[in-house]
Amino acid sequence: MTKLAQAFQAFDNYNKKDPHTFVWGDLSYPQEYFLAFKLYEWVLKLNPDASEELLLASRSQHIGRWEIPRVTYPDGREAYLKWRKDLALFHAEKVSSTMQGVGYDDEQIDRVKQIILKQKLKIDADVQTIENALCLVFLEFQYEDFYPKHSPEKVVNILRKSLLKMDSHGHQFALGLNFSEKGFAHINEALNSIKRNQ
């Protein structure tokens, strides 16, 4: 078994421990296992020639996310940002130890950590690809369930922030997804808001 296959197996086995369930179609999956695999698939759609480091990052971007729940931090934006930062560092360290265990060198490990920590977004092509893929996973698998639970203003604001993180390549794939009429209307409103402010 290659190092890549060993790492994938280790990431998948870890994410299968997620106690949260994600239902898609008629099947149920451990949530982070499902979302990690879909992130990996989106990265390959966006970049069929993706580097090994990018593929490793895609399969492990949110590894073990359930172990640091949002509710363990106070309310408010500052605490939310602290939670996001701590999570990212947790993911990066978890991936680092797994990669070391299957024989990757420090240079490759550092590169995967750069992608997971999303350093140099809009500059680093691999980081941009992972950001595009993360947004696409949300739009394809989580958005339609998410938006009815929140005010239209909040939904449009979240979409606007997500779309701003993406590039034109990612936008093309996003607009090709199937949305409900109302869901697509929110996306159009977010896109128009971006255009007005350019």
C-alpha positions in Angstrom: 0.0 0.0 0.0 1.4 3.4 -0.9 1.9 6.2 1.7 -1.0 8.1 0.1 -3.3 5.1 0.5 -2.1 4.5 4.1 -2.7 8.1 5.0 -6.2 8.1 3.4 -7.1 5.0 5.3 -5.9 6.5 8.6 -7.8 9.8 7.9 -11.0 7.9 6.9 -10.8 5.5 9.9 -10.5 8.5 12.2 -13.4 10.4 10.7 -15.6 7.3 10.9 -15.5 7.8 14.7 -17.6 11.0 14.3 -20.7 10.5 16.5 -22.7 12.9 14.3 -24.6 11.4 11.3 -25.0 12.9 7.9 -27.9 11.6 5.8 -27.7 11.8 2.1 -30.2 10.0 -0.1 -31.2 6.8 1.6 -27.9 6.3 3.4 -26.4 7.6 6.7 -22.7 8.3 7.2 -20.4 9.5 10.0 -20.6 13.2 9.2 -16.9 14.2 8.8 -16.1 11.0 6.9 -18.8 11.9 4.3 -17.8 15.6 4.1 -14.1 14.8 3.8 -14.7 12.4 1.0 -16.8 14.9 -0.8 -14.2 17.5 -0.4 -11.6 15.2 -1.9 -14.0 14.6 -4.9 -14.5 18.3 -5.4 -10.7 18.9 -5.4 -10.3 16.4 -8.1 -13.1 18.0 -10.2 -11.5 21.4 -9.8 -8.0 20.2 -10.4 -7.7 16.7 -12.0 -3.9 17.1 -11.7 -3.9 17.9 -8.0 -0.7 17.4 -6.1 -0.3 14.6 -3.5 -0.2 17.3 -0.8 -3.4 18.9 -2.0 -5.1 15.5 -2.0 -3.9 14.7 1.5 -5.2 18.1 2.7 -8.6 17.5 1.1 -9.1 14.2 2.8 -8.2 15.6 6.2 -9.1 19.3 6.2 -11.5 18.9 9.2 -10.3 15.7 10.7 -11.7 15.1 14.2 -13.8 18.3 14.1 -16.3 16.9 16.5 -13.7 16.8 19.3 -13.7 20.5 19.7 -17.4 21.6 19.7 -18.4 25.2 19.2 -20.4 25.0 22.5 -17.1 24.7 24.5 -16.4 28.3 23.6 -18.4 31.4 24.7 -20.8 33.2 22.5 -19.8 36.1 20.3 -17.7 36.6 17.2 -14.3 36.9 19.0 -14.8 33.5 20.6 -16.1 32.0 17.3 -12.9 33.2 15.6 -10.8 31.7 18.4 -12.6 28.4 18.0 -12.0 28.4 14.2 -8.3 29.1 14.7 -7.9 26.4 17.4 -9.7 23.9 15.2 -7.5 24.6 12.3 -4.3 24.1 14.4 -5.8 20.9 15.8 -6.5 19.6 12.3 -3.0 20.5 11.2 -1.3 18.7 14.1 -3.5 15.6 13.7 -2.6 15.4 10.1 1.1 16.0 10.8 1.3 13.1 13.2 -0.6 10.8 10.9 1.6 11.7 7.9 4.8 11.1 10.0 3.4 7.7 11.0 3.2 6.6 7.4 6.6 7.9 6.4 6.1 11.4 4.8 9.0 13.8 5.1 8.9 17.2 6.9 8.7 19.2 3.7 5.5 17.4 2.5 4.0 17.6 6.0 4.6 21.3 6.1 3.1 21.8 2.7 -0.1 20.0 3.7 -0.3 22.0 6.9 0.0 25.3 4.8 -3.0 24.2 2.8 -5.1 23.1 5.8 -4.3 26.4 7.5 -5.3 28.1 4.3 -2.2 30.3 4.2 -1.9 32.8 1.3 -5.5 32.4 0.1 -5.9 34.0 -3.4 -2.2 33.6 -4.0 -1.5 29.9 -3.4 -3.3 27.9 -6.1 -3.7 24.8 -3.9 -5.1 26.9 -1.0 -7.5 28.5 -3.4 -8.6 25.1 -4.7 -9.3 23.8 -1.2 -11.3 27.0 -0.4 -13.4 26.6 -3.6 -14.0 22.9 -2.7 -15.0 23.7 0.8 -17.6 26.2 -0.4 -18.8 23.8 -3.0 -19.3 21.0 -0.5 -21.4 23.4 1.6 -23.5 24.5 -1.3 -24.1 21.0 -2.7 -24.7 19.1 0.5 -25.5 21.5 3.4 -26.9 24.7 2.0 -30.5 23.6 1.2 -30.9 22.4 4.7 -29.2 25.4 6.2 -30.9 28.4 4.7 -34.5 27.8 5.8 -33.3 27.9 9.5 -31.9 31.4 9.2 -33.1 34.9 8.2 -32.6 35.8 4.5 -30.2 38.6 5.5 -28.0 36.2 7.4 -28.0 33.6 4.6 -27.1 36.2 2.0 -24.3 37.6 4.1 -22.8 34.1 4.6 -23.1 33.4 0.9 -21.5 36.7 0.0 -18.5 35.9 2.3 -18.2 32.4 0.9 -18.4 33.6 -2.7 -15.8 36.3 -2.1 -13.4 33.6 -0.9 -13.9 31.7 -4.1 -12.5 32.5 -7.5 -14.2 32.6 -10.9 -13.3 28.9 -11.5 -15.1 28.0 -8.3 -18.1 30.2 -9.2 -18.6 28.4 -12.5 -19.0 25.1 -10.6 -21.2 26.7 -7.9 -23.7 28.1 -10.5 -23.9 24.7 -12.1 -25.3 23.0 -9.0 -29.0 22.2 -8.5 -30.7 24.6 -6.1 -34.3 25.2 -5.1 -35.8 28.4 -6.5 -35.6 30.2 -3.2 -32.1 28.9 -2.5 -30.9 30.1 -5.9 -32.5 33.5 -5.3 -30.4 34.0 -2.2 -27.3 33.1 -4.2 -28.2 35.6 -6.9 -28.8 38.3 -4.3 -25.3 37.6 -2.8 -23.7 37.7 -6.2 -25.4 41.0 -7.0 -24.3 42.4 -3.7 -20.7 41.6 -4.6 -21.0 43.2 -8.1 -22.5 46.4 -6.5 -19.5 46.7 -4.2 -16.8 46.1 -6.8 
